[in-house]
């Protein structure tokens, strides 16, 4: 299981998750291809949405919590994840919805105090202008494609790890979980 998906599956097993809204996760569509498949296989009720529909659902009171994965986390809890995670965090914060990041502690970089030091990979523009090799934009039209964004720890409710859920202050909680004191 992936980290966020593993947490969702366990929460469903415990009766704490009744339904999952699955973001498609453009441009690679990992949510549509992978997360949807795994949830369906596990028998978890879920509905696929386009990434830009999340705010609408939050505004309508149809989201109780948000959980995302993490590619890399700094010691203060700032983290990089697939592009669009920051927007979800801001929306969840605005609507008073708990926002969790799930990761193995091996994803925490003890050399980084904050997320400002996390490099952001820029991917080829064709990954945005094409889907499976088919153009969806005019030929030669410029596109920008940062693959990740950094979400500040201030938007986090908790960090789900193999050692349990960590709560603020995250710098202390992460150092304790990593044995860095």
C-alpha positions as CSV (number, residue, x, y, z in Angstrom):
1,X,0.0,0.0,0.0
2,X,1.0,3.6,-0.6
3,X,1.3,5.6,2.6
4,X,-1.8,7.8,2.2
5,X,-3.8,4.9,0.7
6,X,-2.7,2.6,3.5
7,X,-4.0,5.1,6.1
8,X,-7.3,5.4,4.2
9,X,-7.7,1.6,3.9
10,X,-7.0,1.1,7.6
11,X,-9.4,3.9,8.6
12,X,-12.0,2.3,6.4
13,X,-11.4,-1.1,8.0
14,X,-12.0,0.6,11.4
15,X,-15.2,2.1,10.1
16,X,-13.9,5.7,10.2
17,X,-14.0,6.2,6.4
18,X,-17.3,5.7,4.5
19,X,-16.4,7.3,1.2
20,X,-13.4,8.7,-0.6
21,X,-13.2,11.5,-3.1
22,X,-10.3,10.6,-5.4
23,X,-8.5,13.5,-7.2
24,X,-7.5,12.5,-10.7
25,X,-3.9,13.8,-10.1
26,X,-3.0,15.5,-13.4
27,X,-1.0,15.2,-15.5
28,X,-0.1,11.6,-14.9
29,X,-3.5,10.7,-13.5
30,X,-2.2,8.5,-10.7
31,X,-5.5,9.0,-8.8
32,X,-7.6,7.9,-11.7
33,X,-5.3,5.0,-12.6
34,X,-3.9,3.8,-9.4
35,X,-5.7,5.1,-6.3
36,X,-9.2,4.4,-7.9
37,X,-8.1,0.8,-8.8
38,X,-6.8,0.1,-5.3
39,X,-9.9,1.5,-3.6
40,X,-12.2,-0.5,-5.9
41,X,-10.1,-3.6,-5.3
42,X,-10.4,-3.1,-1.6
43,X,-14.1,-2.5,-1.7
44,X,-13.9,1.1,-0.4
45,X,-16.7,3.3,-1.8
46,X,-15.0,6.1,-3.8
47,X,-15.7,8.6,-6.5
48,X,-13.2,10.1,-9.0
49,X,-13.2,13.8,-9.4
50,X,-11.1,16.3,-11.5
51,X,-8.5,18.0,-9.4
52,X,-10.2,21.4,-9.6
53,X,-13.5,20.0,-8.1
54,X,-12.1,19.6,-4.6
55,X,-12.9,23.1,-3.5
56,X,-16.5,22.8,-4.7
57,X,-17.0,19.6,-2.6
58,X,-15.4,21.3,0.5
59,X,-17.6,24.3,0.1
60,X,-20.7,22.1,0.0
61,X,-19.6,20.3,3.2
62,X,-18.9,17.0,1.5
63,X,-15.4,16.5,2.7
64,X,-14.6,15.6,6.4
65,X,-10.8,15.3,6.1
66,X,-8.0,15.3,3.6
67,X,-5.1,12.9,3.5
68,X,-2.2,13.2,1.1
69,X,1.1,11.4,0.6
70,X,4.5,13.0,0.9
71,X,7.6,12.7,-1.3
72,X,9.9,14.6,1.1
73,X,9.4,16.3,4.4
74,X,11.6,18.8,6.3
75,X,12.1,18.7,10.1
76,X,9.5,21.4,10.7
77,X,6.8,19.5,8.8
78,X,6.9,21.4,5.6
79,X,6.6,18.9,2.8
80,X,6.8,18.4,-1.0
81,X,4.2,16.3,-2.7
82,X,2.5,16.1,-6.2
83,X,1.6,19.5,-7.6
84,X,-1.7,20.7,-6.3
85,X,-1.2,19.5,-2.7
86,X,-0.6,23.1,-1.5
87,X,-3.9,24.2,-3.1
88,X,-5.7,21.4,-1.3
89,X,-4.1,22.4,2.0
90,X,-5.2,26.0,1.6
91,X,-8.7,25.0,0.7
92,X,-9.0,22.6,3.6
93,X,-7.7,25.3,6.0
94,X,-10.2,27.8,4.6
95,X,-13.1,25.4,5.1
96,X,-11.9,24.2,8.6
97,X,-11.3,20.6,7.3
98,X,-8.5,18.5,9.0
99,X,-5.5,18.0,6.7
100,X,-3.2,15.1,7.2
101,X,0.1,14.0,5.5
102,X,1.0,10.3,5.5
103,X,4.5,9.1,5.1
104,X,7.1,6.7,6.3
105,X,9.6,8.4,8.5
106,X,12.3,7.6,6.0
107,X,10.7,10.4,3.9
108,X,11.8,13.0,6.5
109,X,15.1,14.7,5.5
110,X,16.9,15.4,8.7
111,X,19.2,17.8,6.9
112,X,16.4,20.2,6.0
113,X,15.0,22.4,8.7
114,X,12.3,23.9,6.5
115,X,10.7,23.1,3.1
116,X,12.5,26.1,1.5
117,X,15.4,23.7,0.8
118,X,13.3,21.2,-1.1
119,X,14.2,21.4,-4.8
120,X,11.2,21.4,-7.2
121,X,11.6,19.3,-10.3
122,X,10.3,20.9,-13.5
123,X,9.1,18.4,-16.0
124,X,8.8,18.6,-19.8
125,X,5.9,20.9,-21.0
126,X,4.6,18.0,-23.2
127,X,3.4,16.3,-20.0
128,X,0.8,19.1,-19.7
129,X,0.1,19.8,-23.4
130,X,-0.4,16.1,-24.3
131,X,-2.2,13.1,-22.8
132,X,-0.7,9.7,-23.7
133,X,0.9,11.4,-26.7
134,X,-2.2,13.1,-28.0
135,X,-2.1,16.9,-28.1
136,X,-4.6,18.8,-26.0
137,X,-3.2,22.3,-26.6
138,X,-2.3,24.1,-29.8
139,X,1.1,23.0,-31.3
140,X,4.0,24.9,-29.8
141,X,1.9,26.5,-27.1
142,X,4.1,27.0,-24.0
143,X,3.4,25.1,-20.8
144,X,4.9,25.1,-17.3
145,X,5.1,21.9,-15.3
146,X,6.6,21.9,-11.8
147,X,6.0,18.3,-10.7
148,X,5.7,19.1,-6.9
149,X,4.8,22.0,-4.6
150,X,5.7,22.6,-1.0
151,X,3.0,22.7,1.6
152,X,3.9,24.7,4.8
153,X,3.4,22.8,8.1
154,X,1.0,25.4,9.4
155,X,-1.7,23.7,7.3
156,X,-1.2,20.3,8.8
157,X,-3.5,18.8,11.4
158,X,-1.3,15.8,11.8
159,X,1.4,13.6,10.2
160,X,0.5,9.9,9.9
161,X,3.6,7.7,10.3
162,X,4.4,4.1,11.1
163,X,4.9,5.3,14.7
164,X,1.4,6.8,14.9
165,X,0.0,10.2,14.2
166,X,2.2,13.2,15.1
167,X,0.7,16.5,16.2
168,X,2.2,20.0,16.5
169,X,4.7,21.3,17.3
170,X,5.9,19.1,14.4
171,X,9.6,20.0,14.7
172,X,9.6,18.4,18.2
173,X,7.3,15.5,17.2
174,X,9.4,14.6,14.2
175,X,12.7,14.9,16.1
176,X,11.3,12.6,18.8
177,X,10.0,10.1,16.2
178,X,13.4,10.1,14.4
179,X,15.3,9.9,17.6
180,X,17.2,13.1,17.0
181,X,17.1,14.6,20.5
